[in-house]
């Protein structure tokens, strides 16, 4: 078998990948080249923890979306309330609150997390990708606002200007307790002018069966979904120096219900509404993204311009409820139709050095204009201390409340590294960010509130080459999320108008090594972080009407410490083994007295952060018969318990509630063969049929992942 070396964009030869190894003729693990520092580099040379998965890795592991990716990329955790409703977490940095996500997400050069009016991340699909990069730790210097815990980058395939090609694929699957799902994928590569201009089209249709029943309404499998996803990418190689890429991506996702269960026996996968059992549960998540990237080779540097336009639209029918309690102190009975519509325009200019000398640098600036409008269609009923249903304690909240938030921000940044000696490299970077925001209810001119937020982020590192292909590094980096406003209705009822930016500072020690001629790779890190200004909801008595007043505040600080280790071993030419683990210990170190009794809260963990993640995988390549290659892949994931703590203060009383989720285990397997150009696969997802909730959920909203699912797929490349 030929050496298992992947040559990616900004390609390195096999000899370069082994970097002076005397064993360059033996089989080695694939080397994925990444652009995490805005230039093509080997992962082993980058002073940060990175998980990089090639297109082949993604296909073998069956990765279709961010949730699948979290089982293949150690350190990334995804809490999926339902299709298109995902909270990403890296190294304990997670929140369901805020005006944007804490983990940055990019499609090529396009920042997609800025397309939201919430902390969710858009439902990016792993369709026709070159690779995925998961950057762990704050990335505020190179990637800016919203990269407080890390960044996930989806790098799409460029058109091949040399020839026609494509792929057709279909897959059918069945889920325990649910029905049949099907999907169809088509990819076409069309060179319009050979070596000059071409386009690449990728499209996918999914009809996904649900498995959660709603017995009180006589409905079964309510959480089904229909996904339509398409991307077109055009590339013009105008001259040897000038290149243009135009990308358009359109996504439509119609969903029957979230993946929530609240039956006391969650194994029955039942959803029971608190009242009005026939209230709708459906929602949709749609987006459109457009990007034009132009690069020009100046000789000494490469000039890049990235222009992005994005539209995100979602609507969700809400019904919230509490689980059964010995003493019910608070029941949130919410029904209504909430919509979120966001439009952004973003522009980045960047200059990256090209010289091969010891000094490497990047300088740039960007601008973003965002407009987000949310609408709450009906209302919120709150029953306090076991009151009767429909007892409205939040006057004026809901019933058609509309809020518009706008943001105009710009930033400038610079980053450089210098090879002091053949072994020592030092580097540093800095970014300044400024954001002008405003909020208002379009129906009420008096509701207008505005404010400015700014932030300076930095990073610094030192890397030392212990031996060829063995690097140690130490780094410090910061990240942030911009501030925002409480809703005009709550401001009118006595809430503070705004909350400030959150900031993270992480210190990291790491070791990366390629041993045994490149057949064994190690990547380990120890980290400690400070998370300042963590957002939390405050519940107090309104000074205006005496009802419950809830608003968002920077009411907590936290500390994060942990360790990561990934080991990949090419045991034979055919067998690859991998194991990875992440330990994350988080604790609240400060709490505002307005939120709760500080002595009653200090030491609690950050909500929805798994205590640990463990993953093991094996991939084996073999021949079914002469000329009929095949493979099998097995992946096991264990995710540790997480916490959800709700200790708020209302009327001078601290309301104490904390839930702890159990450890959960997931086993996936895939078997494939290539027969006369037709690729067949059998897959099994969640083979252990793990049905325990993956979150703690103090309000009774328990998230369940898809039960045991078997699938069969076939594809043809041409």
Beta strands, then each sheet from edge to edge (+ up, - down):
strand 1: 33-34
strand 2: 41-42
strand 3: 50-54
strand 4: 76-82
strand 5: 85-90
strand 6: 103-107
strand 7: 110-111
strand 8: 129-136
strand 9: 150-156
strand 10: 165-175
strand 11: 180-193
strand 12: 197-208
strand 13: 225-237
strand 14: 242-255
strand 15: 260-261
strand 16: 283-297
strand 17: 301-320
strand 18: 330-353
strand 19: 359-376
strand 20: 379-384
strand 21: 401-419
strand 22: 424-441
strand 23: 444-467
strand 24: 470-481
strand 25: 484-485
strand 26: 498-499
strand 27: 502-515
strand 28: 520-541
strand 29: 548-570
strand 30: 575-591
strand 31: 612-625
strand 32: 628-639
strand 33: 643-645
strand 34: 648-650
strand 35: 653-655
strand 36: 658-660
strand 37: 664-675
strand 38: 678-685
strand 39: 702-703
strand 40: 709-717
sheet 1: 1+ 2-
sheet 2: 3+ 8- 9+ 6+ 7-
sheet 3: 4+ 5-
sheet 4: 20+ 18- 17+ 16- 14+ 13- 12+ 11- 10+ 40- 38+ 37- 32+ 31- 30+ 29- 28+ 27- 24+ 23- 22+ 21- 19+
sheet 5: 15+ 39-
sheet 6: 25+ 26-
sheet 7: 33+ 36-
sheet 8: 34+ 35-
end
